[in-house]
Amino acid sequence: MQRVEQAHNKIHIIAHDMQNKYEKGDIEAAHAALADLELVFDDMNIAVGLCYQPGGH
C-alpha cells in the first residue's frame, strides 16, 4: 500500500507542476509532462493490482 501512496503523491506533484506551467503560458512543457503523469499512473495501477494478489501489501 505504501507504493500506491507514493505514486498517488507523485501524481499530485506532477499535476500541480503541470498546472503551474500551463498558467505561466508554458503549454508545451505542461503537455510534455503528460508522459511523466502517465508513467506514474501506470505504476499506481500496478501497485493497486499487487494489493489484490495473495501476499500483496
Rosetta constraint file for C-alpha pairs under 8 A:
AtomPair CA 1 CA 5 HARMONIC 6.42 0.50
AtomPair CA 1 CA 47 HARMONIC 7.40 0.50
AtomPair CA 1 CA 48 HARMONIC 7.55 0.50
AtomPair CA 1 CA 51 HARMONIC 6.78 0.50
AtomPair CA 1 CA 57 HARMONIC 5.35 0.50
AtomPair CA 2 CA 6 HARMONIC 6.16 0.50
AtomPair CA 2 CA 57 HARMONIC 7.88 0.50
AtomPair CA 3 CA 7 HARMONIC 6.17 0.50
AtomPair CA 3 CA 44 HARMONIC 7.35 0.50
AtomPair CA 3 CA 47 HARMONIC 6.11 0.50
AtomPair CA 4 CA 8 HARMONIC 6.01 0.50
AtomPair CA 4 CA 44 HARMONIC 5.36 0.50
AtomPair CA 4 CA 47 HARMONIC 5.54 0.50
AtomPair CA 4 CA 48 HARMONIC 6.32 0.50
AtomPair CA 5 CA 9 HARMONIC 6.13 0.50
AtomPair CA 6 CA 10 HARMONIC 6.23 0.50
AtomPair CA 7 CA 11 HARMONIC 6.19 0.50
AtomPair CA 7 CA 40 HARMONIC 5.95 0.50
AtomPair CA 7 CA 41 HARMONIC 7.17 0.50
AtomPair CA 7 CA 43 HARMONIC 6.78 0.50
AtomPair CA 7 CA 44 HARMONIC 5.34 0.50
AtomPair CA 8 CA 12 HARMONIC 6.57 0.50
AtomPair CA 8 CA 41 HARMONIC 7.97 0.50
AtomPair CA 8 CA 44 HARMONIC 6.88 0.50
AtomPair CA 9 CA 13 HARMONIC 6.34 0.50
AtomPair CA 10 CA 14 HARMONIC 6.09 0.50
AtomPair CA 10 CA 40 HARMONIC 6.99 0.50
AtomPair CA 11 CA 15 HARMONIC 5.99 0.50
AtomPair CA 11 CA 37 HARMONIC 6.19 0.50
AtomPair CA 11 CA 40 HARMONIC 6.45 0.50
AtomPair CA 11 CA 41 HARMONIC 6.97 0.50
AtomPair CA 12 CA 16 HARMONIC 6.00 0.50
AtomPair CA 13 CA 17 HARMONIC 6.18 0.50
AtomPair CA 14 CA 18 HARMONIC 6.08 0.50
AtomPair CA 14 CA 33 HARMONIC 7.32 0.50
AtomPair CA 14 CA 36 HARMONIC 7.48 0.50
AtomPair CA 14 CA 37 HARMONIC 6.34 0.50
AtomPair CA 15 CA 19 HARMONIC 6.14 0.50
AtomPair CA 15 CA 37 HARMONIC 7.38 0.50
AtomPair CA 16 CA 20 HARMONIC 6.26 0.50
AtomPair CA 17 CA 21 HARMONIC 6.24 0.50
AtomPair CA 17 CA 30 HARMONIC 7.78 0.50
AtomPair CA 18 CA 22 HARMONIC 6.10 0.50
AtomPair CA 18 CA 29 HARMONIC 7.63 0.50
AtomPair CA 18 CA 30 HARMONIC 4.62 0.50
AtomPair CA 18 CA 31 HARMONIC 7.66 0.50
AtomPair CA 18 CA 33 HARMONIC 6.50 0.50
AtomPair CA 19 CA 23 HARMONIC 6.05 0.50
AtomPair CA 19 CA 30 HARMONIC 7.13 0.50
AtomPair CA 20 CA 24 HARMONIC 6.18 0.50
AtomPair CA 21 CA 25 HARMONIC 6.37 0.50
AtomPair CA 21 CA 26 HARMONIC 5.06 0.50
AtomPair CA 21 CA 27 HARMONIC 6.64 0.50
AtomPair CA 21 CA 29 HARMONIC 6.58 0.50
AtomPair CA 21 CA 30 HARMONIC 5.45 0.50
AtomPair CA 22 CA 26 HARMONIC 5.31 0.50
AtomPair CA 22 CA 27 HARMONIC 5.07 0.50
AtomPair CA 22 CA 29 HARMONIC 7.86 0.50
AtomPair CA 22 CA 30 HARMONIC 5.66 0.50
AtomPair CA 26 CA 30 HARMONIC 6.40 0.50
AtomPair CA 27 CA 31 HARMONIC 6.05 0.50
AtomPair CA 28 CA 32 HARMONIC 6.07 0.50
AtomPair CA 29 CA 33 HARMONIC 6.31 0.50
AtomPair CA 30 CA 34 HARMONIC 7.05 0.50
AtomPair CA 32 CA 36 HARMONIC 7.91 0.50
AtomPair CA 33 CA 37 HARMONIC 6.37 0.50
AtomPair CA 34 CA 38 HARMONIC 6.08 0.50
AtomPair CA 35 CA 39 HARMONIC 6.33 0.50
AtomPair CA 36 CA 40 HARMONIC 6.33 0.50
AtomPair CA 37 CA 41 HARMONIC 6.04 0.50
AtomPair CA 38 CA 42 HARMONIC 6.09 0.50
AtomPair CA 39 CA 43 HARMONIC 6.25 0.50
AtomPair CA 40 CA 44 HARMONIC 6.18 0.50
AtomPair CA 41 CA 45 HARMONIC 6.27 0.50
AtomPair CA 42 CA 46 HARMONIC 6.28 0.50
AtomPair CA 43 CA 47 HARMONIC 6.18 0.50
AtomPair CA 44 CA 48 HARMONIC 6.12 0.50
AtomPair CA 45 CA 49 HARMONIC 6.18 0.50
AtomPair CA 46 CA 50 HARMONIC 6.26 0.50
AtomPair CA 47 CA 51 HARMONIC 6.50 0.50
AtomPair CA 48 CA 52 HARMONIC 6.98 0.50
AtomPair CA 49 CA 53 HARMONIC 6.90 0.50
AtomPair CA 50 CA 56 HARMONIC 5.28 0.50
AtomPair CA 50 CA 57 HARMONIC 7.15 0.50
AtomPair CA 51 CA 55 HARMONIC 7.85 0.50
AtomPair CA 51 CA 56 HARMONIC 4.32 0.50
AtomPair CA 51 CA 57 HARMONIC 5.19 0.50
AtomPair CA 52 CA 56 HARMONIC 6.08 0.50
